[in-house]
Amino acid sequence: MIIVFFMLTLGIDDAGRGPLIGPMILAGVLLDKNGETFLKKYSVKDSKMLEHPTRVKLSKIINESALTHHVVKSYPEEIDEAVDGGMNLNTLEAMKCAEIINAINSGKYKKEKIKVIVDCPSVNIAAWRNKLLEFVDSGENLQVVCEHKADANHLSVSAASIVAKVVREEEVALLKKKYGDIGSGYPSDPYTKKFLVEHGNSLRDSGIFRKSWATWKEVFPDKKQKTLDGF
């Protein structure tokens, strides 16, 4: 039996998958053993277990200590095209994960053995992994592992979750500066729902809302579709 030792680990995670407002962010963080050992000293863990000021501080440390990192953003228009256009959010996320893998694996590290660990967004891990691999340009040097709760179980994915969450919060801060109190952007947030009801119609073409979300459609039903349904 041949045992392959993967020197490098690329962790990938998302932030902002469920919000009504703003982009979905995916981040990839590439670490070697020294980087992982270094980050363990700072108690890097799943971003959901950290306060935001701590995430901001750790994000800077992660970006400085990682071999490299890559962030991709998917804005509401692209998300709506996927959800309403017959693809779906899981496939879009597979494409974005592959974008990260391809960006990192096409540079100076393409000859290195890399273990890719992704926090899987789908209930069907095997099917989603196969979909992800469809978009990966070259995988001869890769071992791709998809898991649930990878952000809690693997340091590289925890690091990616922190970077993604900080970038997502930066995007939300920019929207708040421009549009006022949008809340967290999540449909369950009463401030977000209030902002939607009061400003959704006037800002429907601003590009900040995911109009494929049920929350949007409940407040602003498609009149054409409603007419067809009632025919």
N, C-alpha and C positions, 0 to 999 in steps of 0.2 A: 504494500500500500504506500502510495506517495502522499506525503503530508506537505501541503503548501502553507508557508507562513506569510501572512499578509502584513507587510510592514506598516501600511497606512490604512487609516479608517476614515471614510467619508460619511458623516451623519447628515441626514436630511429631515427637515420637519416644516410644518406650515403654521401660520398664524392668520386669523381672520377668515377662516373658511365659512363660518356661519353668519357673519354680520349682514345687515341690510344695506349698510352704508360703507363705502370705501373698498379698498383692494384686499385681495388675498395675497399673502406674502409667503414665499418659500425660501428657505435658506439652506445652504450646504456648507459644512465646516470640515475641512480636511486636516487630520491630526496624525502625527507620528507618536510613537510611544512616549517620547520626552514631553510632547505637548499634552498628552493625556495625563501624565504624572504631574505636570505643572498645574493643570486646571483642577485636578483633584484637591490640591492644597487650598483652592478658593471655594471649595464646596459647590462646584457647578452641578446643578440638578435641573429637573424639569421646570420650565419657566412658570408654570401654573403654581408652583410651590414657593415662588419668590415675590417680594414686593417690587414695584416698578423701579424705584431708585436703585435697588440692588441689581435688577436686570440691566439697567443702563450701565452701571459700573462694570458688571461682569462682561457685558457685550464688548466693551472697549478692550478688556483683557483678552477675551477670546479672539477678537480680530487681530490683535497684536501677536498672540502666541501661536495661532493656527498657521499651518503651512500656506494655506490660502482659504478663502471663503467666497461664496458666490450667492447673490440674492436675485430672485426674480419676482416680479409683481404682476398680478393679474387684476386689471381694473374691471368695474362693473359691466362695461359694454362687452368685454370679452367673455365674462362669466355668463351674461345673459345670452350671448350667441351660442354658448355651449349648452346651457340648460334648455333654452327654448328652441334651439336649432337641431335637436335630435342627437346630440352627443351626450353629455352629462358632466357633472362636476368632477366625478372620479376620473374620467378620461382626461379632462383638462388638467387635473392635478398630476396625472401620470406624465403628460406632456411636459409640464413645468419641471417635474423632478428630473426627467430625462434631459431637459435643457441645462440643468445644473450639472448633471453627470457629464454631459458632452462638453460643457465649457471647461470643467476641471480636467477631464480626461483627454483633452486635445492639446494641452499645453506641455509644460516641462515634466508633468507627472504621468504622461501616457505610457511610459515604459515601466512604471512601477506597478507592483501588485497592490490592488486597492480593494478593501472590503467595504462595500456600500451598504449602509443600514438605513432603512427608510421607515418612518412611523406611518404605517399603512392606514389610509383613510377609509378603506372598504371593509365590509364584513367578510368578503371572500378574498382572503389574502392571496391564494394561488392565482386566481383569475386576474387580480389587479397587478400582481407581479409580472404576469405574462404580457399584460397590456403595456406596462412600463417598458419592458424589454423591447417592444415593437418600435419604440421611439429612441432607443439608445443606439448611437451610431456604431460604436465598436466596443465589444465587451470581453475581448479575449483576456484582458488583464484584470477583469473584475469578478468579484463574488458579490452578488446582489441578494441581500436579505431584507425581507419585508416583515414587519412585526406590528402587532398592536402593543401600545404602551412602550414603544421603543424609546420615547423621550424620557421615560422614568428608569429604563433599564440599561441604557448605553450612554456613556458620557458624551460621545461625539454628537449624538442626537439631542441630548440635553442642551449642549452648546448651540446647536442649530436652532432649537426651539427658542432660546433666549435671544439670539440674533434676529430671528424672524419676528418675535413679539415686539422687540424694541423698534424695528423698522415700521411695523404696523402702527404702533403708538405714535411714531413720528408723523405718519401719514394722517392719522386721526387729528393730531394737533394742528396740522396745516389746514385741515377742513374746518376745524373749530375757529381758527383765526380768520378764515374767509367767510364762514357762514353762521357763526355763533354756536350756541350750545346744541350739539347734535347728540349728546350723550355718548355712550360707548360705541354706538353704531349697531348694536345687537337688537333684534326685534323684541326681545323680552324687556329691554330697558324702557321704562316709561318716558324718559326724556327723549329718547330716539323716536318712540311712537308719536309723541307730541310734536316733535320737529317734522315728522313725516306728514301728519295731518295738516299742520299749519303751512308748511312750505313745499310739500311734495309736488303739488300741481305747478307752482311757479318755477320750480327747479327740476322739473321732469327731464329736461334736456341738458342738465348740467353735467351729467356723467357720474354723479356721486351715488346714485341709488341703484340697487340691483332690482330691476323691474321684473325679473323672472321669479322673485321670491313671493311666497304666498301672502306675506304681510303687505307688500305693495299692492298686489292684486285685490286683496280684500278692501283696501282703502280706495284704490283707483281701478275698479273693474274695467276690463276691455269692453267698451260699449258695442263694438262690432261683434265680438264674440257673444255678448249677452243677447244681441238681436238674433243671431243665428241660433243660439240655444233655445230662444223662445219662439222660433218660427214653427 
